[in-house]
Amino acid sequence: MTAEGARVLVIEDEALVGMLLEDMLQDIGCQRIELVPRFDEAMQAAEEGDYDLAVLDVNLDGTNSFPIAERLLARNIPLIFATGYGSVGMDPRYAAIPTLQKPFFFDDLQRLVNQVLATR
């Protein structure tokens, strides 16, 4: 699968970062992007939504988002973590999940999105 037409869930509590991600994903060719800023809404989207990929902020307003990641992975929805801490502060259980370190560049996001979607 390619980014062209992909359905993406973006879970990000910082409004500006979320809008930036949304714009970048559209520029990559993703078709439907759902931006969710809060943990509870994100968990519901992870349980019920139909997505090809999720981009998940590790820290949602002080709450760890790993339970959301678990739900996405259980449903075979691939994900990319986005965090200001990079892969250094990540839980070792998620070492195989690609991590996008904030601040990030368009090329980095595009590379990871294409990499992850190519495995679907």
Rosetta constraint file for C-alpha pairs under 8 A:
AtomPair CA 1 CA 117 HARMONIC 5.41 0.50
AtomPair CA 1 CA 118 HARMONIC 5.22 0.50
AtomPair CA 1 CA 119 HARMONIC 7.37 0.50
AtomPair CA 1 CA 120 HARMONIC 5.85 0.50
AtomPair CA 2 CA 6 HARMONIC 7.16 0.50
AtomPair CA 2 CA 114 HARMONIC 6.17 0.50
AtomPair CA 2 CA 117 HARMONIC 5.79 0.50
AtomPair CA 2 CA 118 HARMONIC 6.20 0.50
AtomPair CA 3 CA 28 HARMONIC 6.49 0.50
AtomPair CA 3 CA 29 HARMONIC 5.57 0.50
AtomPair CA 3 CA 30 HARMONIC 5.30 0.50
AtomPair CA 3 CA 113 HARMONIC 6.85 0.50
AtomPair CA 3 CA 114 HARMONIC 6.10 0.50
AtomPair CA 3 CA 117 HARMONIC 6.74 0.50
AtomPair CA 4 CA 28 HARMONIC 7.23 0.50
AtomPair CA 4 CA 29 HARMONIC 4.41 0.50
AtomPair CA 4 CA 30 HARMONIC 5.26 0.50
AtomPair CA 4 CA 31 HARMONIC 6.91 0.50
AtomPair CA 5 CA 29 HARMONIC 6.13 0.50
AtomPair CA 5 CA 30 HARMONIC 4.83 0.50
AtomPair CA 5 CA 31 HARMONIC 4.37 0.50
AtomPair CA 5 CA 32 HARMONIC 7.27 0.50
AtomPair CA 6 CA 29 HARMONIC 7.42 0.50
AtomPair CA 6 CA 30 HARMONIC 4.59 0.50
AtomPair CA 6 CA 31 HARMONIC 5.48 0.50
AtomPair CA 6 CA 32 HARMONIC 6.69 0.50
AtomPair CA 6 CA 51 HARMONIC 7.70 0.50
AtomPair CA 6 CA 52 HARMONIC 5.92 0.50
AtomPair CA 6 CA 53 HARMONIC 7.55 0.50
AtomPair CA 7 CA 30 HARMONIC 6.33 0.50
AtomPair CA 7 CA 31 HARMONIC 5.97 0.50
AtomPair CA 7 CA 32 HARMONIC 4.71 0.50
AtomPair CA 7 CA 33 HARMONIC 5.95 0.50
AtomPair CA 7 CA 50 HARMONIC 7.53 0.50
AtomPair CA 7 CA 51 HARMONIC 4.92 0.50
AtomPair CA 7 CA 52 HARMONIC 5.18 0.50
AtomPair CA 7 CA 53 HARMONIC 6.62 0.50
AtomPair CA 8 CA 30 HARMONIC 7.10 0.50
AtomPair CA 8 CA 31 HARMONIC 7.98 0.50
AtomPair CA 8 CA 32 HARMONIC 6.19 0.50
AtomPair CA 8 CA 33 HARMONIC 4.79 0.50
AtomPair CA 8 CA 34 HARMONIC 6.38 0.50
AtomPair CA 8 CA 51 HARMONIC 5.51 0.50
AtomPair CA 8 CA 52 HARMONIC 5.98 0.50
AtomPair CA 8 CA 53 HARMONIC 4.95 0.50
AtomPair CA 8 CA 54 HARMONIC 5.42 0.50
AtomPair CA 8 CA 55 HARMONIC 7.41 0.50
AtomPair CA 9 CA 33 HARMONIC 5.85 0.50
AtomPair CA 9 CA 34 HARMONIC 4.97 0.50
AtomPair CA 9 CA 35 HARMONIC 6.27 0.50
AtomPair CA 9 CA 36 HARMONIC 7.54 0.50
AtomPair CA 9 CA 45 HARMONIC 7.98 0.50
AtomPair CA 9 CA 51 HARMONIC 6.44 0.50
AtomPair CA 9 CA 53 HARMONIC 6.41 0.50
AtomPair CA 9 CA 54 HARMONIC 4.50 0.50
AtomPair CA 9 CA 55 HARMONIC 6.24 0.50
AtomPair CA 10 CA 18 HARMONIC 7.13 0.50
AtomPair CA 10 CA 21 HARMONIC 7.66 0.50
AtomPair CA 10 CA 22 HARMONIC 7.59 0.50
AtomPair CA 10 CA 33 HARMONIC 6.94 0.50
AtomPair CA 10 CA 34 HARMONIC 5.95 0.50
AtomPair CA 10 CA 35 HARMONIC 4.77 0.50
AtomPair CA 10 CA 36 HARMONIC 6.14 0.50
AtomPair CA 10 CA 54 HARMONIC 5.77 0.50
AtomPair CA 10 CA 55 HARMONIC 4.83 0.50
AtomPair CA 10 CA 56 HARMONIC 6.10 0.50
AtomPair CA 11 CA 18 HARMONIC 7.67 0.50
AtomPair CA 11 CA 35 HARMONIC 6.00 0.50
AtomPair CA 11 CA 36 HARMONIC 4.87 0.50
AtomPair CA 11 CA 37 HARMONIC 5.73 0.50
AtomPair CA 11 CA 38 HARMONIC 7.61 0.50
AtomPair CA 11 CA 42 HARMONIC 6.36 0.50
AtomPair CA 11 CA 54 HARMONIC 7.52 0.50
AtomPair CA 11 CA 55 HARMONIC 6.16 0.50
AtomPair CA 11 CA 56 HARMONIC 4.83 0.50
AtomPair CA 11 CA 57 HARMONIC 5.90 0.50
AtomPair CA 12 CA 17 HARMONIC 7.16 0.50
AtomPair CA 12 CA 18 HARMONIC 5.48 0.50
AtomPair CA 12 CA 35 HARMONIC 7.17 0.50
AtomPair CA 12 CA 36 HARMONIC 6.31 0.50
AtomPair CA 12 CA 37 HARMONIC 4.96 0.50
AtomPair CA 12 CA 38 HARMONIC 7.63 0.50
AtomPair CA 12 CA 56 HARMONIC 6.54 0.50
AtomPair CA 12 CA 57 HARMONIC 5.24 0.50
AtomPair CA 12 CA 60 HARMONIC 6.84 0.50
AtomPair CA 13 CA 18 HARMONIC 7.21 0.50
AtomPair CA 13 CA 36 HARMONIC 7.51 0.50
AtomPair CA 13 CA 37 HARMONIC 4.18 0.50
AtomPair CA 13 CA 38 HARMONIC 6.27 0.50
AtomPair CA 13 CA 57 HARMONIC 7.58 0.50
AtomPair CA 13 CA 60 HARMONIC 5.58 0.50
AtomPair CA 13 CA 61 HARMONIC 6.41 0.50
AtomPair CA 14 CA 18 HARMONIC 6.08 0.50
AtomPair CA 14 CA 37 HARMONIC 7.26 0.50
AtomPair CA 15 CA 19 HARMONIC 6.17 0.50
AtomPair CA 15 CA 37 HARMONIC 7.58 0.50
AtomPair CA 16 CA 20 HARMONIC 6.10 0.50
AtomPair CA 17 CA 21 HARMONIC 6.09 0.50
AtomPair CA 18 CA 22 HARMONIC 6.12 0.50
AtomPair CA 18 CA 35 HARMONIC 6.71 0.50
AtomPair CA 19 CA 23 HARMONIC 6.17 0.50
AtomPair CA 20 CA 24 HARMONIC 6.12 0.50
AtomPair CA 21 CA 25 HARMONIC 5.99 0.50
AtomPair CA 22 CA 26 HARMONIC 6.24 0.50
AtomPair CA 22 CA 33 HARMONIC 6.51 0.50
AtomPair CA 22 CA 35 HARMONIC 7.40 0.50
AtomPair CA 23 CA 27 HARMONIC 6.24 0.50
AtomPair CA 24 CA 28 HARMONIC 6.24 0.50
AtomPair CA 24 CA 106 HARMONIC 6.54 0.50
AtomPair CA 24 CA 109 HARMONIC 7.96 0.50
AtomPair CA 25 CA 29 HARMONIC 6.42 0.50
AtomPair CA 25 CA 30 HARMONIC 5.48 0.50
AtomPair CA 25 CA 33 HARMONIC 7.69 0.50
AtomPair CA 25 CA 110 HARMONIC 7.80 0.50
AtomPair CA 26 CA 30 HARMONIC 5.00 0.50
AtomPair CA 26 CA 31 HARMONIC 6.51 0.50
AtomPair CA 26 CA 33 HARMONIC 7.82 0.50
AtomPair CA 28 CA 110 HARMONIC 6.40 0.50
AtomPair CA 36 CA 41 HARMONIC 6.57 0.50
AtomPair CA 36 CA 42 HARMONIC 5.81 0.50
AtomPair CA 37 CA 41 HARMONIC 7.53 0.50
AtomPair CA 37 CA 42 HARMONIC 7.18 0.50
AtomPair CA 37 CA 60 HARMONIC 7.57 0.50
AtomPair CA 38 CA 42 HARMONIC 5.97 0.50
AtomPair CA 38 CA 60 HARMONIC 6.74 0.50
AtomPair CA 38 CA 61 HARMONIC 7.89 0.50
AtomPair CA 39 CA 43 HARMONIC 6.09 0.50
AtomPair CA 39 CA 60 HARMONIC 6.47 0.50
AtomPair CA 39 CA 63 HARMONIC 7.56 0.50
AtomPair CA 39 CA 65 HARMONIC 7.18 0.50
AtomPair CA 39 CA 68 HARMONIC 7.97 0.50
AtomPair CA 40 CA 44 HARMONIC 6.33 0.50
AtomPair CA 41 CA 45 HARMONIC 6.18 0.50
AtomPair CA 42 CA 46 HARMONIC 6.03 0.50
AtomPair CA 42 CA 68 HARMONIC 6.99 0.50
AtomPair CA 43 CA 47 HARMONIC 6.18 0.50
AtomPair CA 43 CA 67 HARMONIC 7.89 0.50
AtomPair CA 43 CA 68 HARMONIC 5.38 0.50
AtomPair CA 43 CA 71 HARMONIC 7.61 0.50
AtomPair CA 44 CA 48 HARMONIC 6.08 0.50
AtomPair CA 44 CA 49 HARMONIC 7.84 0.50
AtomPair CA 45 CA 49 HARMONIC 4.95 0.50
AtomPair CA 46 CA 68 HARMONIC 6.46 0.50
AtomPair CA 46 CA 71 HARMONIC 6.14 0.50
AtomPair CA 46 CA 72 HARMONIC 5.48 0.50
AtomPair CA 47 CA 71 HARMONIC 6.49 0.50
AtomPair CA 47 CA 72 HARMONIC 7.25 0.50
AtomPair CA 47 CA 75 HARMONIC 7.93 0.50
AtomPair CA 51 CA 77 HARMONIC 6.73 0.50
AtomPair CA 52 CA 77 HARMONIC 6.18 0.50
AtomPair CA 52 CA 78 HARMONIC 7.08 0.50
AtomPair CA 52 CA 117 HARMONIC 7.46 0.50
AtomPair CA 53 CA 77 HARMONIC 5.80 0.50
AtomPair CA 53 CA 78 HARMONIC 5.16 0.50
AtomPair CA 53 CA 79 HARMONIC 5.51 0.50
AtomPair CA 53 CA 80 HARMONIC 7.88 0.50
AtomPair CA 53 CA 116 HARMONIC 7.92 0.50
AtomPair CA 53 CA 117 HARMONIC 7.25 0.50
AtomPair CA 54 CA 72 HARMONIC 7.92 0.50
AtomPair CA 54 CA 77 HARMONIC 7.05 0.50
AtomPair CA 54 CA 78 HARMONIC 6.39 0.50
AtomPair CA 54 CA 79 HARMONIC 4.55 0.50
AtomPair CA 54 CA 80 HARMONIC 6.32 0.50
AtomPair CA 55 CA 79 HARMONIC 5.62 0.50
AtomPair CA 55 CA 80 HARMONIC 4.81 0.50
AtomPair CA 55 CA 81 HARMONIC 5.85 0.50
AtomPair CA 55 CA 82 HARMONIC 6.66 0.50
AtomPair CA 56 CA 65 HARMONIC 7.65 0.50
AtomPair CA 56 CA 69 HARMONIC 7.54 0.50
AtomPair CA 56 CA 79 HARMONIC 6.94 0.50
AtomPair CA 56 CA 80 HARMONIC 6.14 0.50
AtomPair CA 56 CA 81 HARMONIC 4.86 0.50
AtomPair CA 56 CA 82 HARMONIC 5.74 0.50
AtomPair CA 57 CA 65 HARMONIC 7.10 0.50
AtomPair CA 57 CA 81 HARMONIC 5.86 0.50
AtomPair CA 57 CA 82 HARMONIC 4.70 0.50
AtomPair CA 57 CA 83 HARMONIC 5.77 0.50
AtomPair CA 58 CA 64 HARMONIC 5.99 0.50
AtomPair CA 58 CA 65 HARMONIC 5.20 0.50
AtomPair CA 58 CA 66 HARMONIC 6.98 0.50
AtomPair CA 58 CA 81 HARMONIC 6.35 0.50
AtomPair CA 58 CA 82 HARMONIC 6.33 0.50
AtomPair CA 58 CA 83 HARMONIC 5.75 0.50
AtomPair CA 59 CA 63 HARMONIC 5.55 0.50
AtomPair CA 59 CA 64 HARMONIC 4.99 0.50
AtomPair CA 59 CA 65 HARMONIC 5.97 0.50
AtomPair CA 59 CA 83 HARMONIC 7.41 0.50
AtomPair CA 60 CA 64 HARMONIC 6.32 0.50
AtomPair CA 60 CA 65 HARMONIC 6.40 0.50
AtomPair CA 65 CA 69 HARMONIC 6.58 0.50
AtomPair CA 66 CA 70 HARMONIC 6.16 0.50
AtomPair CA 67 CA 71 HARMONIC 6.38 0.50
AtomPair CA 68 CA 72 HARMONIC 6.29 0.50
AtomPair CA 69 CA 73 HARMONIC 6.07 0.50
AtomPair CA 69 CA 79 HARMONIC 7.58 0.50
AtomPair CA 70 CA 74 HARMONIC 6.03 0.50
AtomPair CA 71 CA 75 HARMONIC 6.42 0.50
AtomPair CA 72 CA 76 HARMONIC 6.35 0.50
AtomPair CA 72 CA 77 HARMONIC 5.15 0.50
AtomPair CA 72 CA 78 HARMONIC 7.11 0.50
AtomPair CA 72 CA 79 HARMONIC 7.59 0.50
AtomPair CA 73 CA 77 HARMONIC 5.49 0.50
AtomPair CA 73 CA 78 HARMONIC 6.41 0.50
AtomPair CA 73 CA 79 HARMONIC 7.75 0.50
AtomPair CA 78 CA 116 HARMONIC 6.89 0.50
AtomPair CA 78 CA 117 HARMONIC 7.85 0.50
AtomPair CA 79 CA 97 HARMONIC 6.96 0.50
AtomPair CA 79 CA 98 HARMONIC 7.54 0.50
AtomPair CA 79 CA 116 HARMONIC 7.57 0.50
AtomPair CA 80 CA 97 HARMONIC 6.30 0.50
AtomPair CA 80 CA 98 HARMONIC 5.20 0.50
AtomPair CA 80 CA 99 HARMONIC 5.68 0.50
AtomPair CA 80 CA 100 HARMONIC 6.89 0.50
AtomPair CA 80 CA 112 HARMONIC 7.60 0.50
AtomPair CA 80 CA 113 HARMONIC 7.86 0.50
AtomPair CA 80 CA 116 HARMONIC 7.97 0.50
AtomPair CA 81 CA 97 HARMONIC 7.06 0.50
AtomPair CA 81 CA 98 HARMONIC 6.34 0.50
AtomPair CA 81 CA 99 HARMONIC 4.64 0.50
AtomPair CA 81 CA 100 HARMONIC 5.97 0.50
AtomPair CA 82 CA 86 HARMONIC 7.73 0.50
AtomPair CA 82 CA 99 HARMONIC 5.81 0.50
AtomPair CA 82 CA 100 HARMONIC 4.69 0.50
AtomPair CA 82 CA 101 HARMONIC 5.85 0.50
AtomPair CA 82 CA 102 HARMONIC 6.61 0.50
AtomPair CA 83 CA 99 HARMONIC 7.33 0.50
AtomPair CA 83 CA 100 HARMONIC 6.46 0.50
AtomPair CA 83 CA 101 HARMONIC 5.22 0.50
AtomPair CA 83 CA 102 HARMONIC 5.56 0.50
AtomPair CA 84 CA 101 HARMONIC 5.47 0.50
AtomPair CA 84 CA 102 HARMONIC 4.55 0.50
AtomPair CA 84 CA 103 HARMONIC 6.92 0.50
AtomPair CA 85 CA 89 HARMONIC 5.77 0.50
AtomPair CA 85 CA 90 HARMONIC 7.90 0.50
AtomPair CA 85 CA 101 HARMONIC 6.69 0.50
AtomPair CA 85 CA 102 HARMONIC 7.64 0.50
AtomPair CA 86 CA 90 HARMONIC 7.43 0.50
AtomPair CA 86 CA 99 HARMONIC 6.56 0.50
AtomPair CA 86 CA 100 HARMONIC 6.78 0.50
AtomPair CA 86 CA 101 HARMONIC 4.60 0.50
AtomPair CA 86 CA 102 HARMONIC 7.36 0.50
AtomPair CA 87 CA 95 HARMONIC 7.73 0.50
AtomPair CA 87 CA 99 HARMONIC 6.09 0.50
AtomPair CA 87 CA 101 HARMONIC 7.57 0.50
AtomPair CA 90 CA 94 HARMONIC 7.01 0.50
AtomPair CA 90 CA 95 HARMONIC 7.28 0.50
AtomPair CA 91 CA 95 HARMONIC 7.13 0.50
AtomPair CA 98 CA 112 HARMONIC 7.09 0.50
AtomPair CA 100 CA 104 HARMONIC 6.80 0.50
AtomPair CA 100 CA 108 HARMONIC 7.43 0.50
AtomPair CA 100 CA 109 HARMONIC 7.08 0.50
AtomPair CA 100 CA 112 HARMONIC 7.89 0.50
AtomPair CA 104 CA 108 HARMONIC 6.55 0.50
AtomPair CA 104 CA 109 HARMONIC 7.20 0.50
AtomPair CA 105 CA 109 HARMONIC 6.55 0.50
AtomPair CA 106 CA 110 HARMONIC 6.07 0.50
AtomPair CA 107 CA 111 HARMONIC 6.00 0.50
AtomPair CA 108 CA 112 HARMONIC 6.30 0.50
AtomPair CA 109 CA 113 HARMONIC 6.03 0.50
AtomPair CA 110 CA 114 HARMONIC 6.08 0.50
AtomPair CA 111 CA 115 HARMONIC 6.01 0.50
AtomPair CA 112 CA 116 HARMONIC 6.02 0.50
AtomPair CA 113 CA 117 HARMONIC 6.04 0.50
AtomPair CA 114 CA 118 HARMONIC 5.90 0.50
AtomPair CA 115 CA 119 HARMONIC 7.03 0.50
AtomPair CA 116 CA 120 HARMONIC 7.32 0.50
